[in-house]
């Protein structure tokens, strides 16, 4: 039984190493659409002027 467990651990480590380091991930259509959406400029509003002053300040 320990040999079976050790063998499974080794197979798991080899499989993990293959998927992490050898195989390059391929981009799916969903990922490409998300990347295209992210590269568009985002609307930005500076909300710092709406932050109340620190308690104890005279502002």
C-alpha positions in Angstrom: 0.0 0.0 0.0 2.8 2.5 0.7 4.2 1.8 -2.8 0.8 2.6 -4.3 0.6 5.8 -2.5 4.1 6.8 -3.3 3.5 6.0 -7.0 0.4 8.1 -7.0 2.2 11.0 -5.5 5.0 10.8 -8.1 2.4 10.6 -11.0 0.6 13.6 -9.5 3.9 15.5 -9.3 4.8 14.7 -12.9 1.4 15.7 -14.1 1.4 18.9 -12.2 4.9 19.7 -13.5 3.8 19.0 -17.0 0.8 21.3 -16.9 2.7 24.1 -15.0 5.9 24.2 -17.0 5.7 22.3 -20.3 2.3 22.9 -21.7 1.6 26.4 -22.8 -2.1 27.5 -22.1 -4.1 28.3 -25.1 -6.4 31.3 -25.1 -10.1 30.6 -25.5 -12.6 33.0 -27.1 -13.8 34.0 -23.7 -10.3 35.0 -22.6 -9.7 36.9 -25.8 -13.0 38.8 -25.4 -12.1 39.7 -21.8 -8.6 41.0 -22.9 -10.2 43.1 -25.6 -12.6 44.5 -23.1 -9.9 45.3 -20.6 -7.7 47.2 -23.0 -10.4 49.7 -23.7 -10.1 52.9 -21.6 -12.1 52.9 -18.4 -14.1 55.8 -17.2 -12.4 57.2 -14.1 -13.9 59.5 -11.5 -11.6 61.0 -8.8 -13.6 60.5 -5.6 -10.9 61.7 -3.3 -12.6 65.2 -3.0 -15.7 63.5 -1.5 -13.8 61.9 1.4 -14.7 63.6 4.6 -11.9 65.2 6.6 -10.0 63.3 9.3 -11.7 63.6 12.7 -10.1 66.3 14.7 -8.9 68.4 11.7 -10.0 72.0 11.2 -10.9 71.6 7.5 
